[in-house]
Amino acid sequence: MDTYKTLSSPSEPILFKERKSKFYGYCLPVSNEETIKEHIETLKKEYPNANHVCYAWQLGIETKSYRVNDDGEPNNSAGMPIYGQIQSFDVTNILVAVVRIFGGTKLGVGGLISAYKEAAKLALENASIITKVLQKELTVIFEYSEMDIVMRLVKKHQMNIVSQDLHLKCKVILSVNKSDYTKTLKLLKAHHKLEVKEHG
C-alpha cells in the first residue's frame, strides 16, 4: 500500500433529522489525540444544548489506531456505526463527530444506529477526501562541487526537497514515494561522492 486517503480540510457540518432529533455530522483532519480532545471540547461549547457528542477517530497510516465514543448513548449505538463509515470510506487521520439534539421521541437502539451511521455517511460524502502517497525521507551529504549531479537526480527522479543546507558541505533532506525508496537509495549510493543517510 503506497497511498492512503485523508481529509484536505475540515468539512462543513451536515444536518440529518430523524423523528425531530437533529444530528449534526462533522469530519475533521487530525494528527494526534490532543487535537481530537480539543475538537470535541469545541463542539460541546458550540452546542451547549446537545444531549450527546458521539464520535470515532482513526490515526496512522501503516499501523492504525482508532477509538469510538458513545457519549452516553446505549453501548455501540453511536461510536461504532460512525467508525464503520470511516472504514467504508477508507480514510485515516480523521475524526468524525455527530452532535445529537434530542427531539423528544426515543429512537431505540436500531434507530440510533441507523441515524448515527447516516449522519456520519453524509458528513463523509460531503468531505474533501484526498489520496496521498506514502513518503519516506533520506539525507544526502555532499561537497558543493557535486551540487549539479544531485539536483539533476532530484529533478529526474521527482524527489521532493524537504530541507536544504547549502554551504561548502551541503546537506539535503529528500522525500520519495515509499515504493521507490530502495531504488532511489541504490541510485544515490551509486555516486561515490555522495554520503547517503537513511531515516529510521
Secondary structure, DSSP 8 states (H G I E B T S, - for coil): --EEEEESS----EEEEETTEEEEEEEEE-SSHHHHHHHHHHHHHH-TT-SEEEEEEEE-SSS-EEEEE-TTSSTTSSHHHHHHHHHHHTB-SEEEEEEEE--SS--HHHHHHHHHHHHHHHHHHTS-EEEEE-EEEEEEEEEGGGHHHHHHHHHHTT-EEEEEEESSEEEEEEEEEGGGHHHHHHHHHTSTT-EEEE--
